[in-house]
Each structure stands twice: as C-alpha cells, then as structure tokens.
Amino acid sequence: MDTLNEWMSFLGYAKQIDSYKKQLLKEADASYVQNIYGLAIKVAMSKTEGGEVKQKIDEIKGIQEVTIVKTVEGSTSSDKANHYSTLYIKFELTGGRDAITFKKSKLIPSLIAIPGLHIRYVGDLELVEKD
C-alpha cells in the first residue's frame, strides 16, 4: 500500500485525488433531508384472490418510497382461505415529508388496492434512520 502511495505521489496523482475528495465533500447539499421509517402490519393474504404470497409482497415492494418488506420471523400461519403474517415495511421520505401523512394517504391505500391482501392491524411508525 505504501508503494502505491509513493508511486501516486511521484506521478502527481496524490494531490489531484485529495483535491477531488475535498470537492466531493463540498458538493453535498446541506438542506437535503432523508429519513427512513418502519412499521409492522399484520395481513391476511387470500389463497384464492390475487397472486401468490410472493407476488403480493412484490406488489408492496413496488409502492414508491417503500424500500424493504420483510416477514417477521415466527409470525406466519395459514388456514384454508388465507396466509397470515406480520410484515415489517420500511420506507424512505425525502424533503422533510411527513411520515404520518404518507402512511395515511399513500401506503395504506396502496396496500388496500392489492388484490387479495387484507390489512388486519397497522402498528406504530418508528423512525429507523434520520439524516
């Protein structure tokens, strides 16, 4: 590693790279805000309406701003009509957008629109990561 640094210094690249790194750090927009939220949602997924369980989860992942959909371990069961599980959904909001408004006006209506997916319980929002 030292040899590489010596060669870069000899060839004049070390100063260029340091300058480039400093320039990249200055380019970050200090006003840019990005927050990641999560919540647990208990759902029933019909065995006869809509697609398979994986297809329904893929549709949830297709909702804009949703970044991760995970099945909570140990939360699955089924009967003749439905698969039941608790899903943990993470979503990302930028520009200081309100998470409660997103949940009520976009996330829940989008989930309701998925054929064969029935919401049984919606948990509280939690701030997972704040920028």
N, C-alpha and C positions, 0 to 999 in steps of 0.2 A: 504494500500500500504506500509506503514511504517513497519507493522508487517511482510509482505512478505520479505522486505529487511533485517529485523532483523534476520529472520529465515535463509535466504540465507547466511548472514554473519556468523551466528552461525554454519552453516553446512559447511562453507568454500567455498561456490559457488560464492560469490560476486567477489572474486579476480580472479577466473577462468573465469567468464563471462567478466570481464573488460579486461583480457588478450586476450580473444577470439575476442572481439570487436576491440581491437587495431591491432590484427593480420589481421582481415578482411580489415581494412582500409589501411594497408600496401600492401595488395595484388593487389590493383587497378593498372592497367598498365597506367602510365602517358602518354605514347605515343599513346594510343587508342583514336581515334577521331571519333565522331559520330555526324552527322549533319542531321537535318530534314528540308526538303524543301516542299513548296507547290506551286501549280499553278491552275488557273482556266482554264477549257477547255469547250468550247461550242460544243455540239454534237447534231447530229440528229441520232435517233435510229429507224431504219426501223421497221415497223409493220409486214412486210412480210418476211424479210430476217433475219436469225439468230434467237435467242431465244427472250424471253420476256425481258422487260426493266431490271427487277431484275437479270435475267441471264447474261445480258451484263455487268451490274455493278459488278456482282460476278466474271466475267472473268477479269475485270480490277483489282479487289482486288487480283486476282491470279498472277498478274505480280510481279515477285520477286522485292523486295525493296519497293513496294507500301504498305503503312500501313493503309491509310484511304481514302475512296471515299465517298464524301457527295454531295447530290444535293443541290445547292444553293437555299435557300428559295425564292419563287416568280419567279423562272427562268424557270418554265416548261410550255410548251404549246404543242399542237399537231394539226395535220391536218389528212387527210385521209391516207397519206403514212407514216408519221413519228411522233415520240415523240421527242420534242426538250427540252433540258435543259442545264444548266451550271453545270458542275461537278467540285468540288474542290478536287484535288488529292494531298495527302501528300505522300512523300517517304523518306526513310532513307538511307543515304550513310555513309559508314564507311571507315576508312583508308585514309581520305582526298580526296576521289574520286570527280571528277569534276561534278557538277550538270548539267551544260550545255551539256557536253558530254553524260551523262546518258539520258537526255531529248531527244537529237537528235538521239542517237544510239540505245537506248533500249525502252524508254517509248513511243515515237511517233510511231515507227514501230510496237510495240506490240499492240497499240490501233488500228492502221490501219488493223492489222491482224484479229481483232474481227469481225466476220460476222455481217453485218447489222449496224455497228457503223461507222458513218461518222463524221470526225472532221470538224467543221466549223470555229473555232478560237482557238488559243492557247495563253493564257496570259503569262505574265512575271513571271519568277521564283522569289520566295521570300524565304529567309532564315527564317524558323519558329523557330528553336531552334538550338543553337550552343553549342557543348560540349567542 
